[in-house]
Each structure stands twice: as structure tokens, then as C-alpha cells.
Amino acid sequence: MGPLGWFIRAPGSPYRILKRRNQIHMDGMNPLYDLAAVEVGQQFYWHIGDYEAHGQVLITSSFVLTVLLVFAFVSTRKLETVPESGQNLAEFILEFIKDLAKTQVGEEDYKAWVPYLGTLFLFIFVSNWSGALVPWRLIELPNGELGAPTSDINTTVALALMTSISYFYAGLRKKGLGYFSRYVEPTPILLPINILEDFTKPLSLSFRLFGNVLADELVVAVLTSLVPLVIPIPMMLLGLFAGAIQALIFATLAGAYIGEAVEDHH
């Protein structure tokens, strides 16, 4: 059976919103099904030996990490007793992250998780804003186009899985194997639901961030193609605000999950 596909395109927009291929190959009496070939847009791959890597994501993620490293170096290069400019901003961000971690994780355990939650927040924040402020479309690729790293499902799933591993690690580190007793509390009847919850947490984290960032980019792309002068500007400002909120939500939920894992049940 040949490939079946349908595409939704905004006029003049480079986005291919949905592509679906459903192929069935026959090999003797054993049919092989190639399902779930769902893509958002075209992808630019780097071939490394027998493996393929998403070149778009690696390029934009490297840019985001470089921005963060340069900011960290410049703002802490010459520390002063009375902070100015970059140091003042760095200290403000640090205090903000410390307050968030203390609120979500708890005063007893929050200090160990400030670096992780801070890294999550800053990476997602700068990634979202880079998608709105950096003219990635001017850089031409053989396939696809550049955009915010968080508009790729691989990035958001990786961040969500890191968070899942982190709260399991936090719980096991503090409580040992007794951490798993929470699955049968307050009653063993809730065991299936508590197990299912550990699968839904990374799913909700990843798809919430991915969906919001991608939807914002699609809306701006469509409006820019239709009314290129006036309407896209307030939508871009709204996108900046939404990008900051998404970074805060992700970091807050990550802290809440870690706090839930380390809290003492009485």
C-alpha cells in the first residue's frame, strides 16, 4: 500500500503542520507495519555513522547554551560587593530560582535542587525567546528550518524524562526503597493509579511545553504571511510573555514533583 498523506499549509507559510504516512510492507506471509510516521514540518538530519541526529535542534540548542554560558561568564567575571548591571541581574535570577525551589521542594531539601531547577528554567526561557526574537528563518537549510529548540518534541520529552529521573532519584536518595511505599498509600487499591501517574507526569510536561511553543510559532507564521506589518507584532509580544510563563510552569512543576518525592508522609 502506497503512502497516504495530507498536509495543512497556511498561505505562504513554510510550515508543514501534519504529515502522516501509513505503509504496509509484505514479506512472504509476514506483514510489517510502518505506522506512527507522524512529523511536524520537515527535518534536517545529520548522519553520524549509522545514526541520524536532528541538526536543527542541535544547532539552536548549542546557540541557547552558548548564550547562557556567555551570560554566566560575563556576569560573574568581576564580582563586586555592590552588584551592578550583569551581576545584579544574575543575583536577581538566582534569588528567584531559590525562592521557587524553596517553595516547591521545601526548606530542608531545596538547596541541592537549585542548580537543576535553575538550569531548566533558563534553558526553556532562552529557548522560547530565541524562537521569537532570533530571525532563524533567514538561515536556509537543505530541509526544514530553524526555530526554538522547545518547538521540537524530542527536546521537551528529554526535559520531561530528566525531571522524572530526578524525582525518582530524590525520593530514593532520601528514603531508600521505602520510597516505593507511597504507591500503596493510603490504600493498596490505588496502586495502579499511582503507577499510571508516573507515566502521565512526563507526558503532560512534554506535550504542554511542545504544544504551546509550536502553536505560538505557527500563529505568528500564519499572521505574518497574511498581514505582515501590524498584527504579528502584538502576537510576538504575547509569544514572549507565553514563553516566559511556560518556562516558569515547567520549572515549578518539576520542583513540585521533586518536593512530593522527598516529603515525609505521616
C-alpha positions in Angstrom: 0.0 0.0 0.0 1.5 3.3 -1.0 1.9 6.2 1.4 -1.2 8.2 2.3 -0.6 11.8 3.3 -2.4 15.0 3.9 -1.0 18.4 4.6 -2.3 21.6 6.1 -0.5 24.7 5.0 -1.0 28.4 5.7 -0.7 30.6 2.6 3.0 31.3 2.1 4.0 29.6 5.4 7.0 27.2 5.3 5.3 25.0 8.0 4.1 21.6 7.1 1.8 21.1 10.1 1.0 17.5 9.8 2.3 14.6 7.7 1.2 11.1 8.1 2.4 8.0 6.3 0.9 4.6 6.7 2.8 1.9 4.9 2.3 -1.8 4.9 5.1 -4.0 3.5 4.6 -7.6 2.7 7.5 -10.0 3.1 6.2 -13.5 2.3 3.5 -14.3 4.8 4.7 -11.8 7.4 3.3 -8.2 7.0 5.3 -5.5 8.6 3.5 -2.3 9.6 5.3 1.0 9.5 2.9 3.2 11.5 3.4 6.3 13.6 5.4 8.1 11.0 4.0 11.4 12.1 6.1 14.5 11.6 5.7 18.2 12.2 7.4 20.1 9.4 10.5 18.8 7.5 13.5 17.7 9.5 17.2 18.4 8.8 19.3 15.4 9.8 23.0 14.9 10.4 24.2 11.4 9.5 26.7 10.2 12.1 27.8 6.7 11.1 24.6 4.6 11.2 22.7 7.1 13.3 20.7 10.2 12.5 20.7 13.4 14.6 18.3 16.3 14.4 20.6 19.0 13.1 18.1 21.8 13.7 17.7 21.0 17.4 21.5 20.7 17.9 22.2 24.0 16.2 19.6 26.0 18.1 20.3 24.2 21.4 24.0 25.0 21.0 23.1 28.6 20.5 21.0 28.7 23.6 23.7 27.0 25.7 26.3 29.4 24.4 24.2 32.4 25.3 23.7 31.1 28.9 27.4 30.3 29.2 28.5 33.7 28.0 26.0 35.4 30.3 27.2 33.4 33.3 30.9 34.2 32.5 30.3 37.9 31.9 28.0 38.5 34.9 30.4 36.7 37.3 33.8 37.7 35.9 34.3 40.5 38.3 32.1 40.2 41.4 31.5 43.4 43.4 30.1 43.9 46.9 27.6 46.3 45.4 26.4 44.5 42.3 25.9 46.3 39.0 24.4 45.5 35.6 25.1 41.9 34.8 25.9 40.8 38.3 22.7 42.4 39.6 20.6 40.5 37.0 22.4 37.2 37.8 21.8 37.7 41.5 18.1 38.5 40.9 17.7 35.3 38.8 19.4 33.3 41.5 17.2 34.6 44.2 14.1 34.0 42.1 15.2 30.3 41.5 16.0 29.8 45.2 12.5 31.1 46.2 10.9 28.8 43.6 12.9 25.8 44.8 12.2 26.6 48.5 8.5 26.9 47.9 8.1 23.7 45.8 10.8 21.4 47.2 10.8 22.5 50.8 13.3 24.4 53.1 15.1 21.2 54.1 16.0 19.9 50.7 15.7 22.8 48.3 19.4 23.8 48.1 20.5 20.7 46.3 17.9 21.3 43.6 18.5 25.0 42.9 21.1 24.2 40.1 18.8 21.8 38.3 15.7 23.9 38.5 17.6 27.0 37.5 19.1 25.3 34.5 15.7 24.0 33.4 14.1 27.4 33.8 16.9 29.3 32.0 17.2 26.8 29.1 13.5 26.8 28.4 13.2 30.6 28.9 16.0 31.4 26.5 14.9 28.7 24.0 11.4 30.1 23.9 12.6 33.7 23.5 15.1 32.7 20.8 12.3 31.3 18.7 10.5 34.7 18.9 13.4 37.1 18.7 16.1 35.5 16.6 15.5 35.6 12.8 16.1 31.9 12.3 14.2 31.9 9.0 17.0 33.8 7.4 19.3 30.8 7.7 18.5 28.4 4.9 18.9 24.6 5.4 18.6 21.8 2.8 15.5 20.6 4.6 13.3 22.3 7.2 14.1 25.4 9.1 15.5 26.6 12.4 13.3 27.5 15.3 13.1 27.3 19.1 14.6 24.1 20.5 11.4 23.7 22.6 9.3 23.5 19.4 10.7 20.1 18.8 9.1 17.2 20.7 12.4 15.5 21.2 13.7 18.4 23.3 10.6 18.6 25.5 10.4 14.8 26.0 14.1 14.8 27.0 13.5 17.5 29.6 10.4 15.7 30.9 12.3 12.4 31.2 15.2 14.2 33.0 12.6 15.5 35.5 11.1 12.1 36.0 14.6 10.6 36.7 15.3 13.4 39.1 12.3 13.0 41.3 12.9 9.2 41.4 16.5 9.9 42.4 15.4 12.4 45.0 12.9 10.0 46.6 15.3 7.0 46.6 18.2 9.1 47.9 16.2 10.3 50.9 14.0 7.3 51.7 15.7 4.4 50.1 13.5 1.5 48.9 10.9 2.9 51.4 10.1 5.5 48.7 8.0 2.9 46.8 5.7 2.5 49.8 3.9 5.6 48.5 2.4 3.6 45.7 0.2 1.7 48.2 -0.7 4.7 50.3 -3.3 5.4 51.7 -4.6 2.1 50.3 -3.2 -0.7 48.0 -6.3 -0.2 45.8 -4.6 3.0 44.5 -1.5 1.1 43.2 -2.5 1.1 39.5 -3.5 4.8 39.6 -0.2 5.8 41.4 1.8 3.8 38.8 -0.1 5.4 35.9 0.6 8.8 37.4 4.3 8.4 36.9 3.7 7.9 33.2 1.3 10.8 32.8 3.7 13.3 34.5 6.4 13.3 31.8 3.7 13.2 29.1 1.9 16.2 30.4 5.2 18.1 30.9 6.5 17.4 27.4 3.3 17.9 25.4 2.3 21.1 27.3 5.5 22.8 26.5 5.8 21.5 23.0 2.2 22.3 22.1 2.3 25.8 23.4 5.6 26.8 21.8 4.7 25.2 18.4 1.3 26.8 18.4 2.7 30.2 19.0 5.2 29.8 16.2 2.5 28.6 13.8 0.2 31.5 14.7 2.9 34.1 14.1 4.0 32.4 10.8 0.4 32.4 9.5 -0.3 36.0 10.6 3.0 37.2 9.1 2.1 35.7 5.8 -1.4 37.2 5.8 -0.9 40.6 7.4 2.9 41.1 7.6 3.0 44.6 9.1 0.7 45.3 12.0 -0.9 42.2 13.6 2.1 40.0 14.1 3.9 42.5 16.4 1.4 42.2 19.4 1.2 38.4 18.8 5.0 38.2 19.0 4.9 40.2 22.3 2.2 37.8 23.5 4.5 34.9 22.5 7.4 36.4 24.6 5.1 36.5 27.6 3.7 33.0 27.0 7.3 31.7 26.6 8.3 33.1 30.0 5.2 31.6 31.6 5.8 28.2 30.0 9.4 28.2 31.4 8.0 29.1 34.9 5.3 26.4 34.7 7.8 23.7 33.7 10.3 24.6 36.5 7.5 24.9 39.1 6.0 21.5 38.2 9.5 19.9 38.2 10.1 21.4 41.7 6.7 20.2 42.9 7.3 16.6 41.7 10.7 16.6 43.4 9.1 18.0 46.6 6.4 15.4 46.5 9.1 12.7 46.3 11.1 13.9 49.3 8.3 15.0 51.6 7.7 12.9 54.7 4.3 11.2 55.0 2.9 10.9 58.5 
